[in-house]
Amino acid sequence: MKHTRMRYTVLVDKNESGSYTVTVPALPGCISQGETWDEALANIEEAITGYIETLKILKKPVPVEVEVTLKDPVVA
């Protein structure tokens, strides 16, 4: 079976509580969160995998990466 590894841009927002919310612009509705940066990224990886698996089951196209322009890019 052929496996393809795709890369998606994720947007990470720090919440007032100190936790993080992560979204994937190329995958509408794909969102996750975590108490720490690392937990949030691990959770969004799982969410992306589930999102893509669901699209495949439904025989829907899997979106490819889209360009995202940020007002104030943050590098962590």
PLY file of the C-alpha trace (Angstrom):
ply
format ascii 1.0
element vertex 76
property float x
property float y
property float z
element edge 75
property int vertex1
property int vertex2
end_header
0.00 0.00 0.00
1.32 3.42 -0.98
1.61 5.98 1.83
1.80 9.71 1.26
2.91 12.15 3.92
1.25 15.53 3.66
2.19 18.72 5.45
-0.29 21.29 6.66
0.17 24.70 8.18
-1.36 24.92 11.65
-2.26 28.09 13.51
-1.68 28.03 17.26
-3.38 30.53 19.56
-2.57 30.85 23.23
-5.76 31.20 25.27
-6.24 33.43 28.30
-6.12 30.32 30.48
-2.65 29.48 29.15
-3.80 26.52 27.04
-3.51 26.43 23.24
-6.05 26.12 20.43
-4.84 24.83 17.06
-6.59 25.09 13.68
-5.71 23.86 10.19
-6.72 26.41 7.53
-6.62 23.82 4.71
-8.99 21.52 6.61
-12.10 23.51 7.55
-13.39 22.54 10.97
-10.21 20.68 11.95
-9.45 22.09 15.39
-7.90 20.83 18.59
-6.39 22.10 21.81
-3.94 21.24 24.53
-2.79 22.45 27.91
0.78 22.78 26.58
2.27 23.65 23.18
3.49 20.07 22.68
0.16 18.56 23.73
-1.72 20.87 21.36
0.52 19.87 18.43
0.21 16.17 19.24
-3.58 16.53 19.46
-3.85 18.35 16.12
-1.79 15.62 14.43
-4.35 13.11 15.65
-7.20 15.37 14.52
-5.66 15.77 11.05
-5.28 12.00 10.70
-8.91 11.43 11.69
-10.12 14.21 9.40
-8.30 12.74 6.38
-9.38 9.16 7.18
-12.99 10.34 7.34
-12.71 12.12 3.98
-11.33 8.93 2.43
-14.14 6.82 3.87
-16.66 9.30 2.46
-14.78 9.25 -0.87
-14.27 13.01 -0.68
-11.15 14.78 -1.96
-8.40 15.48 0.56
-7.52 19.19 0.50
-3.95 20.13 -0.19
-2.06 22.85 1.64
-3.22 26.41 1.16
-1.11 29.50 1.62
-1.79 31.38 4.84
-0.78 34.99 5.36
-0.24 36.03 8.95
-0.38 39.59 10.25
2.16 39.00 13.00
3.98 35.68 12.51
5.18 34.07 15.71
7.97 31.53 15.77
8.28 29.27 18.77
0 1
1 2
2 3
3 4
4 5
5 6
6 7
7 8
8 9
9 10
10 11
11 12
12 13
13 14
14 15
15 16
16 17
17 18
18 19
19 20
20 21
21 22
22 23
23 24
24 25
25 26
26 27
27 28
28 29
29 30
30 31
31 32
32 33
33 34
34 35
35 36
36 37
37 38
38 39
39 40
40 41
41 42
42 43
43 44
44 45
45 46
46 47
47 48
48 49
49 50
50 51
51 52
52 53
53 54
54 55
55 56
56 57
57 58
58 59
59 60
60 61
61 62
62 63
63 64
64 65
65 66
66 67
67 68
68 69
69 70
70 71
71 72
72 73
73 74
74 75
